Amino acid sequence: MDNLLPPDLRQAVWSFVTTLALALMGRMGWHVQQVQKRQRKFWSTHLIWELPTALASGFVADGIAEYFHLDPKPTTAVIIMVSYLGPAGIQALLTRLVDRFVGPKG
């Protein structure tokens, strides 16, 4: 059964599935927090939008981890953390970093 796919393609599929699973775990953590704060219902259309958000966040995080040549465990942490933060969290984090290290405009 292992010989159905070439090793490179098998590794790519495994990487995709792992990244997606970790990213979904991160987004679900954020979604559950929103449910606990009563800002949304668990079963809602918001849950549908978490899939593409998780996918995009997961691959951005995977790219960041690859850029910094991280080992598998730190890569896992980066994917979950970035997916949990999502686009709004990343924007807020980057804004703070730019303000701190570059300084405010003016």
Jmol script that loads the backbone (N, CA, C; Angstrom):
load data "model"
ATOM      1  N   MET A   1       0.818  -1.198   0.000  1.00  0.00           N
ATOM      2  CA  MET A   1       0.000   0.000   0.000  1.00  0.00           C
ATOM      3  C   MET A   1       0.862   1.262   0.000  1.00  0.00           C
ATOM      4  N   ASP A   2       2.016   1.205   0.661  1.00  0.00           N
ATOM      5  CA  ASP A   2       2.899   2.367   0.720  1.00  0.00           C
ATOM      6  C   ASP A   2       3.498   2.710  -0.635  1.00  0.00           C
ATOM      7  N   ASN A   3       3.498   1.782  -1.546  1.00  0.00           N
ATOM      8  CA  ASN A   3       4.135   2.008  -2.839  1.00  0.00           C
ATOM      9  C   ASN A   3       3.205   2.648  -3.864  1.00  0.00           C
ATOM     10  N   LEU A   4       2.006   3.034  -3.460  1.00  0.00           N
ATOM     11  CA  LEU A   4       1.074   3.652  -4.408  1.00  0.00           C
ATOM     12  C   LEU A   4       1.537   5.040  -4.828  1.00  0.00           C
ATOM     13  N   LEU A   5       2.193   5.749  -3.925  1.00  0.00           N
ATOM     14  CA  LEU A   5       2.665   7.093  -4.219  1.00  0.00           C
ATOM     15  C   LEU A   5       4.184   7.141  -4.144  1.00  0.00           C
ATOM     16  N   PRO A   6       4.799   7.939  -5.003  1.00  0.00           N
ATOM     17  CA  PRO A   6       6.248   8.118  -4.884  1.00  0.00           C
ATOM     18  C   PRO A   6       6.578   8.769  -3.532  1.00  0.00           C
ATOM     19  N   PRO A   7       7.769   8.517  -2.994  1.00  0.00           N
ATOM     20  CA  PRO A   7       8.122   9.051  -1.673  1.00  0.00           C
ATOM     21  C   PRO A   7       7.970  10.564  -1.539  1.00  0.00           C
ATOM     22  N   ASP A   8       8.336  11.317  -2.563  1.00  0.00           N
ATOM     23  CA  ASP A   8       8.219  12.774  -2.479  1.00  0.00           C
ATOM     24  C   ASP A   8       6.759  13.215  -2.386  1.00  0.00           C
ATOM     25  N   LEU A   9       5.910  12.587  -3.175  1.00  0.00           N
ATOM     26  CA  LEU A   9       4.492  12.930  -3.147  1.00  0.00           C
ATOM     27  C   LEU A   9       3.861  12.485  -1.836  1.00  0.00           C
ATOM     28  N   ARG A  10       4.251  11.314  -1.327  1.00  0.00           N
ATOM     29  CA  ARG A  10       3.753  10.823  -0.049  1.00  0.00           C
ATOM     30  C   ARG A  10       4.125  11.798   1.077  1.00  0.00           C
ATOM     31  N   GLN A  11       5.370  12.307   1.051  1.00  0.00           N
ATOM     32  CA  GLN A  11       5.815  13.277   2.054  1.00  0.00           C
ATOM     33  C   GLN A  11       5.032  14.583   1.926  1.00  0.00           C
ATOM     34  N   ALA A  12       4.758  15.020   0.713  1.00  0.00           N
ATOM     35  CA  ALA A  12       3.988  16.251   0.509  1.00  0.00           C
ATOM     36  C   ALA A  12       2.565  16.107   1.035  1.00  0.00           C
ATOM     37  N   VAL A  13       1.942  14.959   0.774  1.00  0.00           N
ATOM     38  CA  VAL A  13       0.581  14.710   1.263  1.00  0.00           C
ATOM     39  C   VAL A  13       0.578  14.675   2.784  1.00  0.00           C
ATOM     40  N   TRP A  14       1.548  13.976   3.380  1.00  0.00           N
ATOM     41  CA  TRP A  14       1.637  13.887   4.839  1.00  0.00           C
ATOM     42  C   TRP A  14       1.838  15.276   5.446  1.00  0.00           C
ATOM     43  N   SER A  15       2.688  16.087   4.831  1.00  0.00           N
ATOM     44  CA  SER A  15       2.936  17.452   5.313  1.00  0.00           C
ATOM     45  C   SER A  15       1.668  18.299   5.245  1.00  0.00           C
ATOM     46  N   PHE A  16       0.930  18.174   4.136  1.00  0.00           N
ATOM     47  CA  PHE A  16      -0.318  18.916   3.971  1.00  0.00           C
ATOM     48  C   PHE A  16      -1.334  18.528   5.041  1.00  0.00           C
ATOM     49  N   VAL A  17      -1.519  17.230   5.232  1.00  0.00           N
ATOM     50  CA  VAL A  17      -2.505  16.742   6.206  1.00  0.00           C
ATOM     51  C   VAL A  17      -2.120  17.162   7.624  1.00  0.00           C
ATOM     52  N   THR A  18      -0.850  17.035   7.956  1.00  0.00           N
ATOM     53  CA  THR A  18      -0.378  17.422   9.290  1.00  0.00           C
ATOM     54  C   THR A  18      -0.559  18.913   9.527  1.00  0.00           C
ATOM     55  N   THR A  19      -0.165  19.719   8.571  1.00  0.00           N
ATOM     56  CA  THR A  19      -0.311  21.177   8.702  1.00  0.00           C
ATOM     57  C   THR A  19      -1.772  21.560   8.852  1.00  0.00           C
ATOM     58  N   LEU A  20      -2.636  20.984   8.045  1.00  0.00           N
ATOM     59  CA  LEU A  20      -4.066  21.288   8.128  1.00  0.00           C
ATOM     60  C   LEU A  20      -4.637  20.870   9.482  1.00  0.00           C
ATOM     61  N   ALA A  21      -4.270  19.692   9.964  1.00  0.00           N
ATOM     62  CA  ALA A  21      -4.782  19.216  11.254  1.00  0.00           C
ATOM     63  C   ALA A  21      -4.335  20.126  12.399  1.00  0.00           C
ATOM     64  N   LEU A  22      -3.067  20.522  12.395  1.00  0.00           N
ATOM     65  CA  LEU A  22      -2.562  21.406  13.449  1.00  0.00           C
ATOM     66  C   LEU A  22      -3.213  22.787  13.370  1.00  0.00           C
ATOM     67  N   ALA A  23      -3.380  23.286  12.160  1.00  0.00           N
ATOM     68  CA  ALA A  23      -4.010  24.590  11.986  1.00  0.00           C
ATOM     69  C   ALA A  23      -5.470  24.562  12.434  1.00  0.00           C
ATOM     70  N   LEU A  24      -6.167  23.486  12.125  1.00  0.00           N
ATOM     71  CA  LEU A  24      -7.554  23.354  12.582  1.00  0.00           C
ATOM     72  C   LEU A  24      -7.623  23.294  14.103  1.00  0.00           C
ATOM     73  N   MET A  25      -6.652  22.640  14.722  1.00  0.00           N
ATOM     74  CA  MET A  25      -6.614  22.583  16.179  1.00  0.00           C
ATOM     75  C   MET A  25      -6.450  23.996  16.759  1.00  0.00           C
ATOM     76  N   GLY A  26      -5.570  24.782  16.169  1.00  0.00           N
ATOM     77  CA  GLY A  26      -5.383  26.153  16.631  1.00  0.00           C
ATOM     78  C   GLY A  26      -6.629  27.012  16.451  1.00  0.00           C
ATOM     79  N   ARG A  27      -7.257  26.918  15.282  1.00  0.00           N
ATOM     80  CA  ARG A  27      -8.469  27.718  15.035  1.00  0.00           C
ATOM     81  C   ARG A  27      -9.626  27.266  15.916  1.00  0.00           C
ATOM     82  N   MET A  28      -9.732  25.962  16.167  1.00  0.00           N
ATOM     83  CA  MET A  28     -10.806  25.473  17.032  1.00  0.00           C
ATOM     84  C   MET A  28     -10.629  25.988  18.452  1.00  0.00           C
ATOM     85  N   GLY A  29      -9.385  26.102  18.902  1.00  0.00           N
ATOM     86  CA  GLY A  29      -9.141  26.689  20.221  1.00  0.00           C
ATOM     87  C   GLY A  29      -9.673  28.103  20.298  1.00  0.00           C
ATOM     88  N   TRP A  30      -9.439  28.879  19.252  1.00  0.00           N
ATOM     89  CA  TRP A  30      -9.926  30.260  19.218  1.00  0.00           C
ATOM     90  C   TRP A  30     -11.456  30.284  19.127  1.00  0.00           C
ATOM     91  N   HIS A  31     -12.004  29.419  18.285  1.00  0.00           N
ATOM     92  CA  HIS A  31     -13.463  29.358  18.105  1.00  0.00           C
ATOM     93  C   HIS A  31     -14.154  28.998  19.423  1.00  0.00           C
ATOM     94  N   VAL A  32     -13.604  28.008  20.127  1.00  0.00           N
ATOM     95  CA  VAL A  32     -14.191  27.605  21.410  1.00  0.00           C
ATOM     96  C   VAL A  32     -14.125  28.749  22.414  1.00  0.00           C
ATOM     97  N   GLN A  33     -13.039  29.496  22.389  1.00  0.00           N
ATOM     98  CA  GLN A  33     -12.935  30.657  23.292  1.00  0.00           C
ATOM     99  C   GLN A  33     -14.041  31.673  22.987  1.00  0.00           C
ATOM    100  N   GLN A  34     -14.319  31.898  21.720  1.00  0.00           N
ATOM    101  CA  GLN A  34     -15.391  32.819  21.344  1.00  0.00           C
ATOM    102  C   GLN A  34     -16.750  32.296  21.802  1.00  0.00           C
ATOM    103  N   VAL A  35     -16.947  30.993  21.722  1.00  0.00           N
ATOM    104  CA  VAL A  35     -18.192  30.380  22.188  1.00  0.00           C
ATOM    105  C   VAL A  35     -18.316  30.548  23.695  1.00  0.00           C
ATOM    106  N   GLN A  36     -17.229  30.322  24.434  1.00  0.00           N
ATOM    107  CA  GLN A  36     -17.262  30.460  25.890  1.00  0.00           C
ATOM    108  C   GLN A  36     -17.548  31.895  26.327  1.00  0.00           C
ATOM    109  N   LYS A  37     -17.098  32.866  25.526  1.00  0.00           N
ATOM    110  CA  LYS A  37     -17.386  34.276  25.822  1.00  0.00           C
ATOM    111  C   LYS A  37     -18.792  34.672  25.373  1.00  0.00           C
ATOM    112  N   ARG A  38     -19.514  33.718  24.790  1.00  0.00           N
ATOM    113  CA  ARG A  38     -20.860  33.931  24.252  1.00  0.00           C
ATOM    114  C   ARG A  38     -20.884  34.975  23.125  1.00  0.00           C
ATOM    115  N   GLN A  39     -19.808  35.027  22.368  1.00  0.00           N
ATOM    116  CA  GLN A  39     -19.739  35.934  21.224  1.00  0.00           C
ATOM    117  C   GLN A  39     -20.182  35.252  19.934  1.00  0.00           C
ATOM    118  N   ARG A  40     -20.341  33.938  20.001  1.00  0.00           N
ATOM    119  CA  ARG A  40     -20.869  33.192  18.862  1.00  0.00           C
ATOM    120  C   ARG A  40     -21.355  31.832  19.335  1.00  0.00           C
ATOM    121  N   LYS A  41     -22.187  31.196  18.514  1.00  0.00           N
ATOM    122  CA  LYS A  41     -22.649  29.842  18.802  1.00  0.00           C
ATOM    123  C   LYS A  41     -21.631  28.860  18.226  1.00  0.00           C
ATOM    124  N   PHE A  42     -21.540  27.685  18.844  1.00  0.00           N
ATOM    125  CA  PHE A  42     -20.565  26.719  18.349  1.00  0.00           C
ATOM    126  C   PHE A  42     -20.899  26.297  16.923  1.00  0.00           C
ATOM    127  N   TRP A  43     -22.118  25.834  16.696  1.00  0.00           N
ATOM    128  CA  TRP A  43     -22.543  25.420  15.359  1.00  0.00           C
ATOM    129  C   TRP A  43     -23.142  26.625  14.654  1.00  0.00           C
ATOM    130  N   SER A  44     -22.322  27.304  13.879  1.00  0.00           N
ATOM    131  CA  SER A  44     -22.776  28.488  13.157  1.00  0.00           C
ATOM    132  C   SER A  44     -21.992  28.599  11.854  1.00  0.00           C
ATOM    133  N   THR A  45     -22.365  29.584  11.063  1.00  0.00           N
ATOM    134  CA  THR A  45     -21.630  29.801   9.808  1.00  0.00           C
ATOM    135  C   THR A  45     -20.193  30.235  10.067  1.00  0.00           C
ATOM    136  N   HIS A  46     -19.926  30.790  11.261  1.00  0.00           N
ATOM    137  CA  HIS A  46     -18.550  31.161  11.599  1.00  0.00           C
ATOM    138  C   HIS A  46     -17.634  29.941  11.546  1.00  0.00           C
ATOM    139  N   LEU A  47     -18.159  28.812  11.935  1.00  0.00           N
ATOM    140  CA  LEU A  47     -17.369  27.588  11.952  1.00  0.00           C
ATOM    141  C   LEU A  47     -16.930  27.201  10.541  1.00  0.00           C
ATOM    142  N   ILE A  48     -17.768  27.458   9.554  1.00  0.00           N
ATOM    143  CA  ILE A  48     -17.418  27.165   8.159  1.00  0.00           C
ATOM    144  C   ILE A  48     -16.229  28.006   7.712  1.00  0.00           C
ATOM    145  N   TRP A  49     -16.194  29.269   8.131  1.00  0.00           N
ATOM    146  CA  TRP A  49     -15.116  30.169   7.732  1.00  0.00           C
ATOM    147  C   TRP A  49     -13.799  29.867   8.435  1.00  0.00           C
ATOM    148  N   GLU A  50     -13.849  29.063   9.493  1.00  0.00           N
ATOM    149  CA  GLU A  50     -12.605  28.704  10.173  1.00  0.00           C
ATOM    150  C   GLU A  50     -11.737  27.778   9.321  1.00  0.00           C
ATOM    151  N   LEU A  51     -12.343  27.006   8.422  1.00  0.00           N
ATOM    152  CA  LEU A  51     -11.563  26.090   7.583  1.00  0.00           C
ATOM    153  C   LEU A  51     -10.594  26.835   6.654  1.00  0.00           C
ATOM    154  N   PRO A  52     -11.067  27.779   5.832  1.00  0.00           N
ATOM    155  CA  PRO A  52     -10.090  28.481   4.989  1.00  0.00           C
ATOM    156  C   PRO A  52      -9.119  29.342   5.805  1.00  0.00           C
ATOM    157  N   THR A  53      -9.584  29.868   6.936  1.00  0.00           N
ATOM    158  CA  THR A  53      -8.687  30.644   7.792  1.00  0.00           C
ATOM    159  C   THR A  53      -7.591  29.742   8.350  1.00  0.00           C
ATOM    160  N   ALA A  54      -7.973  28.551   8.794  1.00  0.00           N
ATOM    161  CA  ALA A  54      -6.994  27.597   9.313  1.00  0.00           C
ATOM    162  C   ALA A  54      -6.013  27.179   8.223  1.00  0.00           C
ATOM    163  N   LEU A  55      -6.525  26.920   7.040  1.00  0.00           N
ATOM    164  CA  LEU A  55      -5.673  26.494   5.936  1.00  0.00           C
ATOM    165  C   LEU A  55      -4.648  27.575   5.593  1.00  0.00           C
ATOM    166  N   ALA A  56      -5.105  28.799   5.434  1.00  0.00           N
ATOM    167  CA  ALA A  56      -4.191  29.900   5.105  1.00  0.00           C
ATOM    168  C   ALA A  56      -3.200  30.156   6.236  1.00  0.00           C
ATOM    169  N   SER A  57      -3.688  30.209   7.458  1.00  0.00           N
ATOM    170  CA  SER A  57      -2.813  30.455   8.605  1.00  0.00           C
ATOM    171  C   SER A  57      -1.794  29.337   8.769  1.00  0.00           C
ATOM    172  N   GLY A  58      -2.237  28.120   8.562  1.00  0.00           N
ATOM    173  CA  GLY A  58      -1.341  26.977   8.704  1.00  0.00           C
ATOM    174  C   GLY A  58      -0.198  27.002   7.718  1.00  0.00           C
ATOM    175  N   PHE A  59      -0.482  27.356   6.486  1.00  0.00           N
ATOM    176  CA  PHE A  59       0.586  27.365   5.492  1.00  0.00           C
ATOM    177  C   PHE A  59       1.493  28.580   5.630  1.00  0.00           C
ATOM    178  N   VAL A  60       0.961  29.696   6.095  1.00  0.00           N
ATOM    179  CA  VAL A  60       1.819  30.841   6.414  1.00  0.00           C
ATOM    180  C   VAL A  60       2.763  30.451   7.550  1.00  0.00           C
ATOM    181  N   ALA A  61       2.227  29.827   8.587  1.00  0.00           N
ATOM    182  CA  ALA A  61       3.041  29.406   9.727  1.00  0.00           C
ATOM    183  C   ALA A  61       4.075  28.367   9.319  1.00  0.00           C
ATOM    184  N   ASP A  62       3.692  27.439   8.453  1.00  0.00           N
ATOM    185  CA  ASP A  62       4.631  26.429   7.978  1.00  0.00           C
ATOM    186  C   ASP A  62       5.773  27.096   7.209  1.00  0.00           C
ATOM    187  N   GLY A  63       5.440  28.101   6.427  1.00  0.00           N
ATOM    188  CA  GLY A  63       6.474  28.849   5.707  1.00  0.00           C
ATOM    189  C   GLY A  63       7.412  29.588   6.647  1.00  0.00           C
ATOM    190  N   ILE A  64       6.856  30.164   7.704  1.00  0.00           N
ATOM    191  CA  ILE A  64       7.681  30.847   8.700  1.00  0.00           C
ATOM    192  C   ILE A  64       8.634  29.854   9.361  1.00  0.00           C
ATOM    193  N   ALA A  65       8.097  28.704   9.744  1.00  0.00           N
ATOM    194  CA  ALA A  65       8.925  27.685  10.395  1.00  0.00           C
ATOM    195  C   ALA A  65      10.023  27.180   9.458  1.00  0.00           C
ATOM    196  N   GLU A  66       9.684  27.013   8.197  1.00  0.00           N
ATOM    197  CA  GLU A  66      10.691  26.561   7.238  1.00  0.00           C
ATOM    198  C   GLU A  66      11.762  27.628   7.027  1.00  0.00           C
ATOM    199  N   TYR A  67      11.358  28.887   6.967  1.00  0.00           N
ATOM    200  CA  TYR A  67      12.303  29.979   6.788  1.00  0.00           C
ATOM    201  C   TYR A  67      13.342  30.002   7.908  1.00  0.00           C
ATOM    202  N   PHE A  68      12.885  29.749   9.138  1.00  0.00           N
ATOM    203  CA  PHE A  68      13.785  29.762  10.289  1.00  0.00           C
ATOM    204  C   PHE A  68      14.408  28.384  10.563  1.00  0.00           C
ATOM    205  N   HIS A  69      14.196  27.409   9.672  1.00  0.00           N
ATOM    206  CA  HIS A  69      14.774  26.070   9.779  1.00  0.00           C
ATOM    207  C   HIS A  69      14.468  25.428  11.135  1.00  0.00           C
ATOM    208  N   LEU A  70      13.210  25.518  11.556  1.00  0.00           N
ATOM    209  CA  LEU A  70      12.817  24.958  12.843  1.00  0.00           C
ATOM    210  C   LEU A  70      12.677  23.444  12.761  1.00  0.00           C
ATOM    211  N   ASP A  71      12.938  22.796  13.879  1.00  0.00           N
ATOM    212  CA  ASP A  71      12.731  21.349  13.990  1.00  0.00           C
ATOM    213  C   ASP A  71      11.230  21.074  14.058  1.00  0.00           C
ATOM    214  N   PRO A  72      10.828  19.793  13.990  1.00  0.00           N
ATOM    215  CA  PRO A  72       9.390  19.474  13.967  1.00  0.00           C
ATOM    216  C   PRO A  72       8.578  19.980  15.162  1.00  0.00           C
ATOM    217  N   LYS A  73       9.081  19.854  16.381  1.00  0.00           N
ATOM    218  CA  LYS A  73       8.284  20.290  17.535  1.00  0.00           C
ATOM    219  C   LYS A  73       8.060  21.799  17.547  1.00  0.00           C
ATOM    220  N   PRO A  74       9.092  22.627  17.344  1.00  0.00           N
ATOM    221  CA  PRO A  74       8.810  24.068  17.263  1.00  0.00           C
ATOM    222  C   PRO A  74       7.915  24.435  16.078  1.00  0.00           C
ATOM    223  N   THR A  75       8.039  23.701  14.973  1.00  0.00           N
ATOM    224  CA  THR A  75       7.167  23.941  13.827  1.00  0.00           C
ATOM    225  C   THR A  75       5.714  23.700  14.204  1.00  0.00           C
ATOM    226  N   THR A  76       5.466  22.623  14.949  1.00  0.00           N
ATOM    227  CA  THR A  76       4.114  22.327  15.420  1.00  0.00           C
ATOM    228  C   THR A  76       3.581  23.487  16.258  1.00  0.00           C
ATOM    229  N   ALA A  77       4.402  23.977  17.163  1.00  0.00           N
ATOM    230  CA  ALA A  77       3.983  25.085  18.023  1.00  0.00           C
ATOM    231  C   ALA A  77       3.698  26.345  17.221  1.00  0.00           C
ATOM    232  N   VAL A  78       4.524  26.648  16.242  1.00  0.00           N
ATOM    233  CA  VAL A  78       4.317  27.845  15.416  1.00  0.00           C
ATOM    234  C   VAL A  78       3.013  27.732  14.630  1.00  0.00           C
ATOM    235  N   ILE A  79       2.746  26.563  14.059  1.00  0.00           N
ATOM    236  CA  ILE A  79       1.518  26.381  13.273  1.00  0.00           C
ATOM    237  C   ILE A  79       0.285  26.567  14.155  1.00  0.00           C
ATOM    238  N   ILE A  80       0.284  25.949  15.327  1.00  0.00           N
ATOM    239  CA  ILE A  80      -0.871  26.074  16.219  1.00  0.00           C
ATOM    240  C   ILE A  80      -1.027  27.513  16.698  1.00  0.00           C
ATOM    241  N   MET A  81       0.075  28.161  17.082  1.00  0.00           N
ATOM    242  CA  MET A  81       0.008  29.529  17.596  1.00  0.00           C
ATOM    243  C   MET A  81      -0.483  30.515  16.530  1.00  0.00           C
ATOM    244  N   VAL A  82       0.092  30.439  15.342  1.00  0.00           N
ATOM    245  CA  VAL A  82      -0.304  31.369  14.277  1.00  0.00           C
ATOM    246  C   VAL A  82      -1.752  31.116  13.866  1.00  0.00           C
ATOM    247  N   SER A  83      -2.159  29.858  13.811  1.00  0.00           N
ATOM    248  CA  SER A  83      -3.544  29.544  13.454  1.00  0.00           C
ATOM    249  C   SER A  83      -4.510  30.014  14.525  1.00  0.00           C
ATOM    250  N   TYR A  84      -4.113  29.896  15.784  1.00  0.00           N
ATOM    251  CA  TYR A  84      -4.950  30.386  16.885  1.00  0.00           C
ATOM    252  C   TYR A  84      -5.122  31.900  16.778  1.00  0.00           C
ATOM    253  N   LEU A  85      -4.037  32.605  16.508  1.00  0.00           N
ATOM    254  CA  LEU A  85      -4.116  34.065  16.396  1.00  0.00           C
ATOM    255  C   LEU A  85      -4.945  34.492  15.191  1.00  0.00           C
ATOM    256  N   GLY A  86      -4.796  33.794  14.087  1.00  0.00           N
ATOM    257  CA  GLY A  86      -5.552  34.124  12.882  1.00  0.00           C
ATOM    258  C   GLY A  86      -5.114  35.450  12.284  1.00  0.00           C
ATOM    259  N   PRO A  87      -5.780  35.888  11.239  1.00  0.00           N
ATOM    260  CA  PRO A  87      -5.384  37.115  10.554  1.00  0.00           C
ATOM    261  C   PRO A  87      -5.418  38.359  11.443  1.00  0.00           C
ATOM    262  N   ALA A  88      -6.445  38.515  12.249  1.00  0.00           N
ATOM    263  CA  ALA A  88      -6.545  39.708  13.099  1.00  0.00           C
ATOM    264  C   ALA A  88      -5.462  39.706  14.170  1.00  0.00           C
ATOM    265  N   GLY A  89      -5.193  38.551  14.741  1.00  0.00           N
ATOM    266  CA  GLY A  89      -4.147  38.454  15.756  1.00  0.00           C
ATOM    267  C   GLY A  89      -2.768  38.713  15.184  1.00  0.00           C
ATOM    268  N   ILE A  90      -2.511  38.210  13.987  1.00  0.00           N
ATOM    269  CA  ILE A  90      -1.228  38.435  13.327  1.00  0.00           C
ATOM    270  C   ILE A  90      -1.056  39.916  13.025  1.00  0.00           C
ATOM    271  N   GLN A  91      -2.128  40.553  12.540  1.00  0.00           N
ATOM    272  CA  GLN A  91      -2.054  41.984  12.242  1.00  0.00           C
ATOM    273  C   GLN A  91      -1.757  42.779  13.512  1.00  0.00           C
ATOM    274  N   ALA A  92      -2.424  42.457  14.607  1.00  0.00           N
ATOM    275  CA  ALA A  92      -2.186  43.159  15.867  1.00  0.00           C
ATOM    276  C   ALA A  92      -0.756  42.946  16.350  1.00  0.00           C
ATOM    277  N   LEU A  93      -0.262  41.720  16.243  1.00  0.00           N
ATOM    278  CA  LEU A  93       1.108  41.422  16.663  1.00  0.00           C
ATOM    279  C   LEU A  93       2.125  42.175  15.814  1.00  0.00           C
ATOM    280  N   LEU A  94       1.942  42.158  14.502  1.00  0.00           N
ATOM    281  CA  LEU A  94       2.865  42.868  13.621  1.00  0.00           C
ATOM    282  C   LEU A  94       2.823  44.376  13.852  1.00  0.00           C
ATOM    283  N   THR A  95       1.641  44.919  14.102  1.00  0.00           N
ATOM    284  CA  THR A  95       1.519  46.348  14.382  1.00  0.00           C
ATOM    285  C   THR A  95       2.299  46.713  15.637  1.00  0.00           C
ATOM    286  N   ARG A  96       2.181  45.900  16.675  1.00  0.00           N
ATOM    287  CA  ARG A  96       2.930  46.157  17.913  1.00  0.00           C
ATOM    288  C   ARG A  96       4.432  46.071  17.686  1.00  0.00           C
ATOM    289  N   LEU A  97       4.853  45.067  16.924  1.00  0.00           N
ATOM    290  CA  LEU A  97       6.286  44.926  16.653  1.00  0.00           C
ATOM    291  C   LEU A  97       6.824  46.099  15.852  1.00  0.00           C
ATOM    292  N   VAL A  98       6.087  46.514  14.842  1.00  0.00           N
ATOM    293  CA  VAL A  98       6.527  47.660  14.045  1.00  0.00           C
ATOM    294  C   VAL A  98       6.569  48.915  14.890  1.00  0.00           C
ATOM    295  N   ASP A  99       5.543  49.157  15.701  1.00  0.00           N
ATOM    296  CA  ASP A  99       5.532  50.332  16.570  1.00  0.00           C
ATOM    297  C   ASP A  99       6.696  50.314  17.559  1.00  0.00           C
ATOM    298  N   ARG A 100       7.023  49.136  18.040  1.00  0.00           N
ATOM    299  CA  ARG A 100       8.088  49.041  19.032  1.00  0.00           C
ATOM    300  C   ARG A 100       9.471  49.214  18.430  1.00  0.00           C
ATOM    301  N   PHE A 101       9.710  48.575  17.289  1.00  0.00           N
ATOM    302  CA  PHE A 101      11.043  48.572  16.732  1.00  0.00           C
ATOM    303  C   PHE A 101      11.286  49.632  15.658  1.00  0.00           C
ATOM    304  N   VAL A 102      10.246  50.072  14.994  1.00  0.00           N
ATOM    305  CA  VAL A 102      10.395  51.089  13.969  1.00  0.00           C
ATOM    306  C   VAL A 102       9.996  52.452  14.518  1.00  0.00           C
ATOM    307  N   GLY A 103       9.039  52.445  15.406  1.00  0.00           N
ATOM    308  CA  GLY A 103       8.569  53.688  16.004  1.00  0.00           C
ATOM    309  C   GLY A 103       7.345  54.194  15.272  1.00  0.00           C
ATOM    310  N   PRO A 104       6.547  54.978  15.957  1.00  0.00           N
ATOM    311  CA  PRO A 104       5.333  55.519  15.326  1.00  0.00           C
ATOM    312  C   PRO A 104       5.699  56.519  14.230  1.00  0.00           C
ATOM    313  N   LYS A 105       4.809  56.622  13.259  1.00  0.00           N
ATOM    314  CA  LYS A 105       5.011  57.617  12.190  1.00  0.00           C
ATOM    315  C   LYS A 105       4.894  59.016  12.772  1.00  0.00           C
ATOM    316  N   GLY A 106       5.644  59.920  12.176  1.00  0.00           N
ATOM    317  CA  GLY A 106       5.477  61.289  12.635  1.00  0.00           C
ATOM    318  C   GLY A 106       6.700  61.995  12.847  1.00  0.00           C
TER     319      GLY A 106
END
end "model"
wireframe off; spacefill off
backbone 0.3
color backbone group
